[in-house]
Each structure stands twice: as structure tokens, then as C-alpha cells.
Amino acid sequence: MEADSPVEADSPVEADPPVDADPPGVTLTRSGGVAVVRIDREHVGNSVDRATARELHSLLAGVADDPGLLAVVLTTAGKKFFCTGGDLKDFQTMATAIDAREMSLDMQAALGVMERLPAISIAAISGLALGGGTELAVACDLRIAAEGARFGLPQARLGLLPGWGGVPRLARAVGRARALELLATGRMIDAATALSYGLVSEVVPAGTADERALALAGAVAASAPLAVRAIKGAAGMDATATAEAFGQLWVSADHREAEAARAQRREPRWQGR
């Protein structure tokens, strides 16, 4: 079913109680082949200011070339808001078109790093994904939504368009016609509708999106490292490049190990080469 009605503005709801100082905007923790990136700004609906965008970019760029990283889970603080878009207190200081353009480029750069990670990225979505929050989610490869999650890009109702790269990503996720309808009307949709549109790959009970995303990340990290990273890259390959990648994997140590483990009825011990 569809959610009730579009929101009137891309602004976070004030959470309670107020706090005296911002917590760290975004953190990255690592366990084996899985990293968890967490936006921790619940007091402002997990909205993203420019400092948080730069921090997100830096953290993701810092692990992008790590061959042992196979899955990244993107999550946020609390269960009420996934992300409510740009932090209006910060963005209202943008006085010129050049200021707004630079902010857009900064956000596109941060989400571009997420999209291009060789590792599989998984968004764990609880609560409201509004405006830039939906743009953040569609920059990930996979999206797990909790029941009660809601999605919407209301920028057209504010005289804007999504500036974080969400237009082409949404079109790839749900198809051009459906994306244009959602973008031009600002219509909100619920998790079930998002699943039927292909915007999310799974809907799980409320409060379990992080748990499910971590379990999925663990399953990815249990596969052969070279294969996982090659599979992520193969989406943009032509037939010749795919055949070349297959050939290289065929003679890899990990493929030989997989064959030996199958013959010996044991779990493989991956070497990443």
C-alpha cells in the first residue's frame, strides 16, 4: 500500500530531548570483511550537513582500496529517521548558486564513493528516508527496509531537484517512468510499495533492518574475496571483459581452494588471490 500523503518540506522533525553539542557525524567500524558506516545525528533526523558529507567521503575513501573489505552496511541512529536529507540549518547559509552547486558536488562525490566501492554496499533503512535520505539509500547496491519505513523525494514541491545524484540512480532502480512520477509529484511511498517497485530488495519486521543487513553482509563476506569484488564490477562489463575476469578467477588460488574444499567436504579458507 502507498503511504498517506507527500510531505510539505524536506526538513527533519525536531527530536527530543535537545542536546548541547553534535555527536560525531558519521563513524565506521570494522569486523573482518564487513564495515558498518553509521550516521549518528538522530537529534536532527540524521540529516546531513556539509561537514558530515566530507566525513562520510573521507571514511569511505579510506577503505575503498582494501582488498579484504567485501561488504559495507550503511545505517543511522535510532529507528524513527533513516535520513531526512540535507541539514537545513547548514544549507540555509548557502547564499548563492555557486554555494548550492558546490554543496551538490560535495554530496555527489561522497555518494559516488559509496556507489563505486568494490565491496557490496547494503543500506539498512528504518523510519523516514526523505529527500537526500532516499538519495543516500539508492547509492547503495542493496536496500533492506524495516516495516514502517517511508520513502520520498519532495524536492519538486520545494522548487528544486534532487542534487545528490538521486535522479539517475532512482531511474535505474525503479525504471524511468516510475522515477519521473515519484520525482515530479513528491509522492511518499511505504516499504511495501518500495518493495513492489524494486526500490528495496527486502522488507523485514520493524527494528530488525540492521540485524538483517549485517547477516546479509556476513554471507557476502563468507564468499571468495576476488569473486565478490569481480561480481560487483561485472555490472558494467561487456562480454569480452566478463570473459577475461572469468578466466582470471578460474586460475586463482581461491578457485583451486574452493575445489579442494568441496572434495574434502570442508569450508574453504580464502586467500584473496
C-alpha positions in Angstrom: 0.0 0.0 0.0 1.1 3.6 -0.5 1.8 5.9 2.4 -0.6 8.6 3.1 0.5 11.9 1.6 3.6 13.8 0.5 5.3 15.9 3.0 5.5 19.6 2.5 9.2 20.2 3.1 12.4 18.3 3.1 13.1 19.1 6.8 13.8 16.9 9.8 11.4 16.8 12.6 12.9 18.1 15.8 13.7 15.1 18.1 13.6 15.2 21.8 15.3 16.0 24.1 17.6 18.7 22.6 21.3 18.2 23.1 24.0 20.7 23.7 26.5 19.5 21.1 26.5 17.4 18.0 27.7 13.8 18.4 30.2 12.5 15.8 28.5 12.9 12.4 29.5 9.5 11.0 31.5 6.6 12.2 33.0 3.5 10.6 33.6 0.3 12.4 35.2 -2.9 11.0 34.8 -6.6 11.7 36.6 -8.9 9.3 35.4 -8.3 5.8 32.4 -6.2 6.9 32.4 -2.5 7.7 29.5 -0.6 9.3 29.1 3.1 8.4 26.7 4.8 10.8 25.3 8.4 10.5 24.7 9.5 14.1 22.7 12.7 14.0 19.4 11.5 15.4 18.7 14.8 17.1 18.3 16.4 13.6 16.6 13.4 11.9 20.0 12.1 10.7 20.1 14.9 8.3 23.5 15.5 6.6 25.4 18.8 6.8 28.4 19.6 4.7 30.8 18.6 7.4 29.2 15.2 7.7 29.3 14.7 3.9 33.0 15.4 3.9 33.5 13.0 6.8 31.5 10.3 5.0 33.6 10.8 1.9 36.8 10.5 3.8 35.8 7.4 5.7 34.6 5.6 2.6 37.6 6.6 0.5 39.8 5.3 3.3 38.6 1.7 2.9 37.8 1.7 -0.8 41.0 0.1 -1.8 41.1 -2.5 1.0 41.0 -5.9 -0.8 39.7 -7.6 2.4 36.6 -5.4 2.6 33.7 -7.3 1.0 30.5 -5.6 2.4 29.6 -2.2 3.8 26.4 -1.7 5.8 25.1 1.8 5.9 22.8 2.6 8.9 21.8 5.5 11.0 21.0 6.3 14.6 17.5 5.4 16.0 14.5 3.9 14.3 12.4 7.0 13.6 14.5 8.5 10.8 16.8 6.9 8.3 17.9 10.2 6.9 15.8 13.4 6.4 18.1 14.8 3.7 20.2 18.0 4.0 20.6 19.8 7.3 18.5 22.9 6.8 20.4 24.9 9.4 23.6 24.3 7.5 22.1 24.6 4.0 20.3 27.8 4.7 23.7 29.5 4.9 24.1 28.9 1.1 23.5 32.4 -0.3 24.5 31.9 -4.0 24.0 29.5 -6.8 27.7 28.8 -6.6 27.4 27.8 -2.9 24.5 25.4 -3.7 26.4 24.0 -6.7 29.4 23.3 -4.5 27.3 21.5 -1.9 25.7 19.4 -4.6 29.1 18.4 -5.9 30.3 17.6 -2.4 27.4 15.3 -1.8 27.6 13.7 -5.2 31.3 13.0 -4.5 30.5 11.3 -1.2 27.8 9.1 -2.6 29.8 8.4 -5.7 32.5 6.8 -3.5 29.8 4.7 -1.9 28.4 3.6 -5.3 31.9 2.8 -6.7 33.1 0.7 -3.7 34.4 -2.6 -4.9 32.6 -4.0 -1.8 28.9 -4.7 -1.8 27.0 -1.8 0.0 23.8 -2.5 1.9 21.5 0.2 3.3 19.6 -0.7 6.5 16.6 1.6 6.4 14.4 2.3 9.4 11.9 5.1 9.6 11.8 8.1 7.2 14.1 8.3 4.2 13.2 11.8 2.9 14.8 13.7 0.0 18.5 13.2 0.3 17.8 10.2 2.6 16.3 8.3 -0.4 19.2 9.5 -2.5 21.6 8.1 0.1 19.8 4.8 0.1 19.8 4.4 -3.7 23.6 5.0 -3.8 23.9 1.5 -2.1 23.8 -1.7 -4.0 21.2 -3.4 -1.8 18.5 -1.9 0.4 16.8 -3.6 3.4 13.7 -1.7 4.7 12.0 -2.2 8.0 8.2 -2.2 8.1 7.2 1.3 8.7 9.9 2.8 6.6 8.8 5.5 4.2 10.5 7.0 1.1 10.0 10.2 -0.8 11.8 12.9 -2.8 9.8 16.1 -2.3 12.3 18.5 -3.9 9.9 19.4 -6.8 7.5 20.8 -4.2 10.3 23.0 -2.9 11.2 24.3 -6.4 14.3 22.0 -6.6 15.5 18.7 -8.0 17.4 16.0 -6.1 21.0 17.3 -6.1 22.9 14.3 -4.7 22.8 12.2 -7.8 19.4 10.5 -6.9 17.6 11.1 -10.2 19.6 8.7 -12.4 20.0 6.2 -9.6 16.3 6.1 -8.8 15.6 5.6 -12.6 18.0 2.7 -12.6 16.3 1.2 -9.5 12.6 1.6 -10.4 12.6 2.5 -14.1 12.4 5.8 -15.8 8.7 6.3 -15.9 8.1 5.4 -12.3 11.0 7.5 -11.2 9.8 10.6 -13.0 6.3 10.2 -11.5 7.7 9.9 -8.0 10.1 12.8 -8.5 7.6 15.2 -10.2 4.9 14.6 -7.6 6.9 14.2 -4.5 4.7 11.3 -3.5 5.7 9.3 -0.5 5.6 5.5 -0.6 5.8 2.9 2.2 8.1 -0.1 2.5 5.7 -2.5 0.8 5.2 -0.2 -2.2 9.0 0.3 -2.3 9.4 -3.5 -2.5 6.9 -3.8 -5.3 8.7 -1.0 -7.2 12.1 -2.6 -6.8 13.4 0.3 -4.7 14.2 -2.1 -1.9 15.1 -5.8 -2.1 13.6 -6.9 1.2 11.2 -5.7 3.9 11.8 -7.0 7.4 9.9 -6.6 10.7 10.3 -3.2 12.5 13.5 -3.0 14.5 15.4 -5.7 12.5 16.8 -3.9 9.5 20.3 -3.6 10.9 20.3 -7.2 12.0 19.2 -8.4 8.6 21.7 -6.2 6.8 24.5 -7.5 9.0 23.5 -11.1 8.3 23.5 -10.4 4.6 26.9 -8.7 4.8 28.2 -11.7 6.7 27.0 -14.0 4.0 28.7 -11.9 1.3 31.9 -11.8 3.4 31.9 -15.6 3.5 32.4 -15.8 -0.2 35.7 -15.7 -2.1 37.0 -12.1 -1.9 38.2 -11.9 -5.6 34.9 -13.2 -6.8 32.8 -10.8 -4.8 34.7 -7.8 -6.0 34.7 -9.1 -9.6 30.9 -9.6 -9.4 30.3 -6.0 -8.2 32.4 -4.8 -11.1 30.9 -7.1 -13.7 27.7 -5.0 -13.8 29.5 -2.5 -16.1 31.4 -5.1 -18.1 31.0 -6.0 -21.7 31.2 -9.7 -22.9 34.9 -9.6 -23.5 35.7 -8.1 -20.1 33.5 -10.6 -18.4 35.2 -13.5 -20.1 38.6 -12.0 -19.1 37.5 -11.7 -15.5 36.2 -15.3 -15.5 39.5 -16.6 -16.9 41.5 -14.8 -14.2 39.2 -16.2 -11.5 39.4 -19.7 -13.0 43.2 -19.8 -12.4 43.1 -18.1 -9.0 44.2 -19.7 -5.8 40.8 -19.2 -4.3 39.1 -21.2 -7.1 41.6 -24.0 -6.5 40.9 -23.8 -2.8 37.1 -24.0 -3.4 37.5 -27.1 -5.5 39.8 -28.7 -2.8 37.4 -27.8 0.0 34.4 -29.3 -1.9 36.3 -32.5 -2.5 37.3 -32.7 1.2 33.9 -31.7 2.5 35.1 -28.7 4.4 34.8 -24.9 4.4 37.2 -23.1 2.1 40.0 -21.0 3.5 40.2 -18.0 1.2 43.5 -16.3 0.4 42.2 -13.4 -1.7 44.4 -14.3 -4.6 
